[in-house]
Structure formats: structure tokens, C-alpha cells
Amino acid sequence: MSGSRPVVGPVPDGRDPEGYDRLRRRIMWSMPSGLYVLGTRAGDRRNLMTISWVTQVATDPKLVAVAVEAGAHSHGLLEEGGVFALSLLGRAQRGVVRLFAKPVTDAAVDGASGVGTMHGEPVHAATTGAPVLDAARAFLDCELRHTMALGSHTLFVGEVVDCGEADPGHGPAAGGGDDGPLRMEDTRMNYGG
């Protein structure tokens, strides 16, 4: 046992399980990873959640994969609704991702237009109806094509059906140059999803 957390997976012969587990987690957490906000929708239910395990997995068709924890509120919405949108944020927006570390409980979104607020942040509906943060520097809107159960998480693969960028004169980098995409290392977080 590592603290109150059990050591997961194989441990090489002759290695201290706790020390090896700490080393493995530190190395895996240091792998470059962005931080995004995942929007999901099923019927009238919507959620936004912070997510870090995101990557493009194919170019033809254009596919993006997100790994979502099996017990997460967004997991059920994604399974049921079959759509998701990714809000890509700038480094200066690192405080926004903390708002969505837990399921959204404070939402005022118009059911017809998809416009409103979630945890006080303005949102709008993407083409699929999944919520997108108005403050996003860019977004990808996806329809679910593949699902793969991976133990603690499920890998959802979506085809990009729409995308967009913030107006350069009005987005998060307005007036101050490009602050670059938000990355895990820009926060004290070591996981989102």
C-alpha cells in the first residue's frame, strides 16, 4: 500500500513497491499534457469538466480521443448523449479549469438556445448541443464514433464535426500577445478526467 492508495499494476522484481509506485506516478505525471474543459450533453442535462487525457488519434477521418473516469458525471452523459465538445484555454485561464473539477451544480442554460452560464462562466451550445465556454481560445465539437473500456477510464473517440476560434481581438490573448495553450504544468493539478 502507498499511503491509503494501493499499488496498481506489476512491480519489477526486487523493487520496493511504494518507492516504485511513487516514481512511476511522478514520471507519468510529467508527460506533456494539456488541460481542457470537456462539455457533454444528454437531452436537457449538460456538464463541463476539466480533462487532461486528450489527443488526436486519426486524420482521416478527423478523430479526437478523451479518457474519462468511469464514475465521472460526464461519463454517463457522453455514453447517453454521444457528443462532446472540447474548450481549449490559454495559459492565463488556469483558474477556469479548477471550476470544473467537480460536476456543475450552478447552471442557468436556456434549453432551446444552449446559451447561459455554468459555474458563472458564459457558455453556448456547439453544433452538437454540447456546451462550450465562451472564453475558450478554440473549440472542437465531436460526435462519438468509438468507445473502449480501459478499467478506471473509458476512451471515447469522437469525429470532429465543427470547430472554431475566438476572435483574435476579443479572445483571452487580446491586447497581450498569445499566451499559449494551457498545460498541466501551468497548474498545481496532476490529473483531470
KEZAZA-850042 format. One record per residue: x, z, y of N, C-alpha, C in turn; residue in one letter. Coordinates in steps of 0.02 Angstrom, whole numbers, plus 50000, padded with zeros to 5 digits. Layout:
n.x,n.z,n.y,ca.x,ca.z,ca.y,c.x,c.z,c.y,residuo
X,Z,Y,X,Z,Y,X,Z,Y,a
...
This chain:
n.x,n.z,n.y,ca.x,ca.z,ca.y,c.x,c.z,c.y,residuo
50042,50000,49941,50000,50000,50000,50044,50000,50062,m
50025,49961,50111,50058,49958,50175,50013,49993,50225,s
50026,50058,50240,49980,50097,50281,49915,50103,50244,g
49861,50081,50275,49796,50081,50240,49778,50012,50215,s
49824,49966,50221,49813,49896,50202,49851,49880,50138,r
49816,49854,50088,49851,49837,50025,49896,49776,50035,p
49951,49775,49997,49996,49718,49998,49960,49661,49961,v
49956,49603,49993,49921,49545,49964,49971,49495,49938,v
49957,49468,49880,49998,49414,49853,50059,49437,49815,g
50096,49390,49790,50155,49408,49750,50211,49437,49793,p
50249,49482,49763,50308,49510,49794,50366,49493,49749,v
50419,49461,49775,50476,49442,49733,50506,49504,49699,p
50530,49493,49638,50561,49547,49600,50617,49578,49641,d
50620,49645,49638,50674,49681,49671,50662,49695,49744,g
50606,49672,49772,50592,49684,49843,50545,49743,49851,r
50556,49781,49905,50511,49836,49923,50445,49805,49947,d
50389,49818,49914,50326,49786,49932,50306,49796,50005,p
50313,49857,50031,50294,49870,50101,50338,49833,50150,e
50404,49837,50139,50451,49802,50184,50442,49727,50181,g
50432,49701,50121,50421,49629,50112,50357,49608,50147,y
50303,49647,50140,50239,49631,50172,50246,49629,50248,d
50281,49679,50277,50292,49679,50350,50331,49617,50372,r
50384,49600,50335,50425,49542,50351,50383,49477,50348,l
50346,49470,50293,50305,49409,50283,50254,49402,50339,r
50219,49457,50357,50169,49454,50411,50202,49436,50478,r
50261,49466,50492,50296,49451,50555,50316,49378,50559,r
50341,49350,50505,50361,49280,50504,50300,49235,50512,i
50247,49249,50474,50187,49207,50478,50155,49211,50547,m
50155,49271,50578,50126,49278,50646,50168,49242,50698,w
50232,49229,50683,50275,49195,50732,50268,49119,50729,s
50230,49093,50681,50220,49021,50677,50181,48999,50739,m
50202,48946,50773,50168,48924,50834,50093,48912,50821,p
50052,48941,50864,49980,48934,50856,49947,48940,50924,s
49898,48898,50935,49859,48902,50997,49803,48953,50989,g
49772,48968,51044,49712,49011,51045,49657,48970,51076,l
49600,48970,51045,49543,48929,51066,49480,48972,51064,y
49426,48946,51090,49361,48978,51082,49317,48929,51043,v
49292,48952,50986,49251,48912,50941,49178,48924,50957,l
49142,48871,50972,49070,48875,50984,49033,48851,50923,g
48983,48890,50901,48942,48871,50843,48868,48878,50862,t
48827,48840,50826,48755,48843,50839,48717,48827,50775,r
48665,48865,50763,48617,48851,50710,48548,48867,50739,a
48508,48815,50750,48443,48824,50782,48452,48851,50852,g
48419,48906,50867,48424,48938,50934,48480,48990,50938,d
48516,49001,50883,48569,49051,50881,48636,49018,50897,r
48673,49050,50942,48738,49023,50964,48789,49080,50964,r
48852,49061,50956,48905,49110,50962,48968,49076,50987,n
49010,49115,51019,49078,49095,51038,49124,49146,51007,l
49179,49123,50978,49228,49170,50950,49299,49144,50960,m
49345,49190,50970,49415,49174,50976,49441,49153,50908,t
49480,49099,50907,49507,49073,50844,49578,49046,50856,i
49620,49057,50807,49689,49033,50813,49708,48982,50759,s
49673,48981,50703,49692,48936,50649,49653,48871,50656,w
49681,48826,50695,49650,48762,50713,49704,48707,50709,v
49687,48650,50680,49734,48595,50679,49699,48529,50666,t
49728,48475,50691,49705,48408,50674,49730,48393,50603,q
49686,48365,50560,49706,48353,50491,49701,48280,50470,v
49674,48236,50512,49671,48164,50496,49660,48125,50561,a
49683,48062,50559,49674,48019,50617,49620,47966,50607,t
49604,47950,50544,49553,47900,50531,49513,47922,50470,d
49457,47958,50481,49426,47975,50545,49462,48032,50580,p
49444,48044,50642,49474,48099,50681,49444,48164,50657,k
49485,48203,50620,49461,48266,50590,49501,48325,50616,l
49466,48380,50629,49496,48443,50651,49473,48497,50602,v
49519,48541,50583,49503,48595,50537,49508,48662,50574,a
49461,48707,50558,49462,48775,50583,49454,48822,50524,v
49493,48875,50522,49487,48925,50469,49451,48985,50498,a
49392,49002,50469,49350,49055,50495,49343,49109,50441,v
49353,49172,50461,49346,49228,50415,49276,49228,50384,e
49274,49239,50319,49211,49234,50281,49157,49281,50308,a
49174,49339,50333,49125,49386,50358,49107,49378,50432,g
49137,49330,50466,49125,49321,50537,49055,49293,50551,a
49025,49314,50606,48959,49290,50626,48959,49214,50632,h
49011,49186,50661,49016,49113,50669,49019,49076,50603,s
49044,49108,50551,49048,49076,50485,48979,49056,50462,h
48931,49102,50465,48862,49087,50444,48830,49033,50487,g
48842,49037,50553,48813,48986,50598,48842,48917,50583,l
48906,48914,50568,48938,48850,50553,48912,48821,50487,l
48906,48864,50437,48878,48841,50373,48807,48814,50381,e
48766,48851,50418,48696,48832,50427,48687,48773,50475,e
48722,48776,50532,48712,48725,50584,48752,48662,50574,g
48810,48667,50542,48851,48608,50528,48885,48577,50588,g
48892,48615,50643,48926,48589,50703,48971,48643,50733,v
49023,48621,50767,49063,48668,50806,49096,48631,50864,f
49112,48669,50916,49148,48643,50973,49207,48689,50988,a
49263,48660,51006,49322,48699,51024,49333,48694,51099,l
49336,48751,51132,49355,48754,51203,49430,48768,51205,s
49468,48722,51235,49540,48730,51243,49552,48760,51312,l
49591,48814,51314,49602,48851,51376,49673,48845,51399,l
49684,48861,51462,49751,48862,51491,49781,48932,51484,g
49846,48936,51492,49881,49000,51484,49856,49052,51533,r
49836,49032,51592,49811,49079,51642,49744,49109,51621,a
49712,49082,51570,49646,49105,51549,49649,49152,51489,q
49706,49184,51477,49714,49225,51418,49664,49282,51413,r
49639,49307,51469,49589,49360,51467,49523,49338,51437,g
49508,49274,51442,49444,49248,51417,49439,49255,51341,v
49493,49244,51305,49489,49247,51232,49472,49317,51208,v
49491,49368,51244,49475,49436,51224,49400,49449,51226,r
49365,49415,51270,49292,49424,51275,49256,49404,51211,l
49287,49359,51172,49253,49330,51114,49285,49352,51048,f
49319,49410,51049,49348,49437,50987,49293,49468,50943,a
49236,49482,50971,49178,49509,50934,49119,49462,50946,k
49068,49463,50903,49009,49420,50913,48978,49429,50982,p
48952,49376,51010,48920,49378,51075,48855,49416,51071,v
48849,49468,51112,48787,49506,51116,48754,49499,51184,t
48792,49474,51233,48766,49465,51301,48763,49390,51315,d
48704,49361,51302,48696,49289,51312,48630,49275,51348,a
48634,49229,51395,48574,49204,51429,48582,49129,51433,a
48560,49095,51379,48568,49022,51375,48500,48990,51367,v
48486,48941,51409,48422,48905,51405,48421,48865,51340,d
48369,48875,51300,48364,48843,51235,48361,48767,51239,g
48330,48741,51291,48322,48668,51297,48385,48634,51322,a
48416,48661,51374,48474,48628,51405,48540,48651,51376,s
48542,48713,51349,48605,48740,51324,48649,48767,51379,g
48623,48772,51440,48661,48796,51497,48646,48870,51507,v
48698,48909,51523,48688,48980,51535,48754,49017,51535,g
48751,49080,51511,48812,49120,51508,48814,49156,51440,t
48876,49168,51418,48888,49208,51358,48944,49256,51377,m
48931,49321,51369,48978,49373,51393,48998,49360,51465,h
48951,49336,51506,48964,49325,51577,49000,49260,51594,g
49021,49223,51545,49057,49160,51556,49008,49102,51554,e
49009,49058,51605,48964,49000,51605,48979,48953,51546,p
48925,48929,51514,48931,48883,51458,48882,48825,51466,v
48896,48773,51429,48849,48716,51423,48851,48691,51351,h
48800,48654,51333,48797,48628,51265,48836,48563,51260,a
48876,48557,51207,48909,48494,51192,48856,48447,51162,a
48875,48387,51146,48829,48337,51117,48794,48365,51055,t
48829,48403,51014,48800,48431,50952,48755,48491,50966,t
48759,48518,51026,48722,48578,51043,48763,48641,51039,g
48824,48637,51012,48869,48695,51009,48892,48713,51080,a
48899,48778,51095,48918,48798,51162,48992,48784,51177,p
49005,48764,51240,49072,48751,51266,49079,48792,51330,v
49136,48824,51339,49149,48860,51401,49157,48811,51459,l
49122,48823,51514,49131,48781,51574,49203,48782,51598,d
49237,48838,51589,49306,48846,51613,49358,48812,51568,a
49337,48783,51513,49385,48751,51467,49422,48695,51502,a
49486,48689,51489,49525,48633,51516,49510,48569,51478,r
49485,48576,51415,49464,48520,51374,49421,48547,51317,a
49383,48502,51285,49344,48524,51227,49341,48467,51176,f
49330,48488,51113,49317,48442,51058,49251,48463,51027,l
49207,48416,51016,49142,48429,50986,49141,48397,50917,d
49124,48435,50865,49132,48411,50796,49070,48423,50753,c
49060,48376,50707,49009,48383,50655,49046,48397,50589,e
49020,48446,50553,49052,48467,50491,49051,48412,50438,l
49109,48399,50408,49116,48349,50355,49137,48379,50288,r
49179,48432,50290,49206,48461,50228,49211,48537,50236,h
49204,48572,50180,49210,48645,50179,49251,48664,50117,t
49297,48711,50126,49337,48734,50070,49345,48810,50075,m
49320,48846,50025,49327,48919,50022,49400,48935,50004,a
49430,48980,50043,49501,48997,50033,49512,49072,50027,l
49467,49107,49996,49474,49180,49990,49446,49213,50052,g
49490,49243,50092,49467,49280,50152,49436,49235,50204,s
49452,49170,50204,49429,49123,50254,49399,49061,50221,h
49362,49024,50261,49338,48958,50240,49367,48908,50289,t
49391,48853,50262,49416,48798,50303,49358,48750,50314,l
49339,48742,50377,49287,48695,50397,49320,48636,50430,f
49306,48576,50406,49335,48515,50434,49279,48476,50467,v
49289,48463,50531,49238,48427,50569,49266,48362,50597,g
49221,48312,50603,49239,48249,50634,49224,48254,50709,e
49271,48233,50750,49262,48235,50823,49211,48182,50842,v
49155,48205,50871,49102,48159,50892,49097,48154,50967,v
49132,48198,51003,49135,48196,51076,49193,48240,51099,d
49216,48228,51159,49269,48268,51188,49267,48260,51264,c
49303,48302,51299,49305,48296,51372,49359,48341,51401,g
49375,48328,51464,49424,48367,51500,49393,48392,51565,e
49420,48447,51590,49399,48472,51656,49424,48424,51709,a
49387,48418,51762,49408,48379,51820,49473,48409,51845,d
49528,48370,51849,49593,48398,51869,49590,48435,51936,p
49545,48417,51980,49540,48450,52044,49498,48513,52043,g
49463,48525,51987,49418,48582,51984,49429,48628,51924,h
49473,48608,51879,49485,48647,51819,49530,48707,51831,g
49550,48741,51778,49589,48802,51784,49657,48793,51817,p
49684,48733,51814,49750,48721,51843,49746,48695,51915,a
49687,48691,51943,49678,48663,52011,49722,48698,52062,a
49758,48659,52098,49799,48685,52152,49864,48717,52131,g
49876,48725,52067,49937,48760,52048,49977,48725,51994,g
49964,48663,51982,50001,48629,51929,49974,48649,51861,g
49999,48615,51810,49975,48627,51742,50007,48690,51714,d
49966,48737,51692,49993,48799,51665,50002,48795,51589,d
49988,48739,51559,49998,48729,51487,49943,48761,51445,g
49939,48741,51382,49887,48767,51338,49901,48840,51318,p
49848,48878,51309,49853,48948,51288,49879,48951,51217,l
49929,48994,51206,49959,49003,51140,49956,49076,51121,r
49960,49088,51057,49958,49157,51032,50010,49201,51066,m
50069,49175,51077,50123,49215,51107,50109,49235,51179,e
50058,49204,51211,50040,49222,51280,49999,49286,51284,d
49979,49311,51226,49938,49371,51223,49970,49423,51178,t
49939,49480,51173,49963,49531,51126,49926,49524,51059,r
49886,49471,51052,49849,49460,50991,49896,49430,50938,m
49881,49441,50874,49920,49410,50821,49875,49370,50774,n
49811,49366,50791,49765,49330,50748,49698,49322,50784,y
49666,49267,50772,49598,49256,50797,49561,49214,50747,g
49507,49239,50719,49471,49197,50673,49431,49233,50622,g
